Amino acid sequence: MSDLSPPKRQSILDRWFLAHPATVDETYLQHMRFALGFSFWLIVAGLAALTHAFLPAVCETTASRILAKLTARMAARH
């Protein structure tokens, strides 16, 4: 016998806060911690690149090293 029940509706809480973290096997707080850490290092990389733009002898490889580490970290998650 097939299931003919209507699809379950997602609550706003589930749709906005829980559905995506669940797709990567994380809770909301685990996902928030990862995203905040990731965004911190992106800001640091951006500031290093901005500094390098004005002072080319400073932060020569900082931004690219941070981005390489973040890329590896993201690839290891999936």
C-alpha positions as CSV (number, residue, x, y, z in Angstrom):
1,M,0.0,0.0,0.0
2,S,1.4,3.4,-0.9
3,D,1.5,6.4,1.4
4,L,-0.9,9.0,0.0
5,S,-0.7,11.3,3.0
6,P,0.1,14.9,2.1
7,P,3.7,16.0,2.5
8,K,4.6,17.2,5.9
9,R,4.8,21.0,6.1
10,Q,8.0,22.5,7.6
11,S,7.7,25.1,10.3
12,I,9.4,28.4,9.9
13,L,11.8,27.4,12.7
14,D,12.8,24.2,10.9
15,R,13.1,25.8,7.4
16,W,15.2,28.8,8.6
17,F,17.3,27.4,11.4
18,L,17.3,23.6,11.4
19,A,16.9,22.1,7.8
20,H,20.3,23.2,6.4
21,P,22.5,22.2,9.4
22,A,20.8,18.8,9.4
23,T,22.0,18.3,5.8
24,V,25.6,18.4,7.0
25,D,24.8,16.3,10.1
26,E,25.1,19.2,12.5
27,T,22.9,20.9,15.1
28,Y,22.1,24.6,14.8
29,L,24.8,25.6,17.3
30,Q,27.5,23.3,15.7
31,H,26.7,24.8,12.3
32,M,26.7,28.4,13.7
33,R,30.1,27.8,15.4
34,F,31.6,26.5,12.2
35,A,30.2,29.4,10.1
36,L,31.4,32.0,12.6
37,G,34.9,30.5,12.6
38,F,34.9,30.4,8.9
39,S,33.7,34.0,8.6
40,F,36.3,35.2,11.1
41,W,39.1,33.7,8.9
42,L,37.6,35.1,5.7
43,I,37.7,38.6,7.3
44,V,41.3,38.1,8.4
45,A,42.2,37.0,4.9
46,G,40.4,40.0,3.4
47,L,42.2,42.4,5.8
48,A,45.6,40.7,4.9
49,A,44.8,41.2,1.2
50,L,43.8,44.8,1.8
51,T,47.0,45.5,3.7
52,H,49.0,43.8,0.9
53,A,47.3,46.0,-1.7
54,F,48.8,49.1,-0.1
55,L,52.0,47.6,1.2
56,P,53.1,44.8,-1.2
57,A,55.9,43.7,1.0
58,V,53.5,42.9,3.9
59,C,51.2,39.8,4.1
60,E,52.5,38.4,0.8
61,T,51.0,35.0,1.2
62,T,48.8,35.3,4.2
63,A,45.4,35.6,2.4
64,S,46.2,32.7,0.0
65,R,47.4,30.4,2.9
66,I,44.2,31.1,4.9
67,L,42.0,30.5,1.8
68,A,43.8,27.2,1.1
69,K,43.3,26.0,4.7
70,L,39.6,27.0,4.6
71,T,39.1,25.3,1.2
72,A,40.6,22.1,2.7
73,R,38.5,22.4,5.8
74,M,35.3,22.8,3.8
75,A,36.2,19.9,1.4
76,A,36.8,17.6,4.4
77,R,33.3,18.2,5.7
78,H,31.5,16.8,2.7
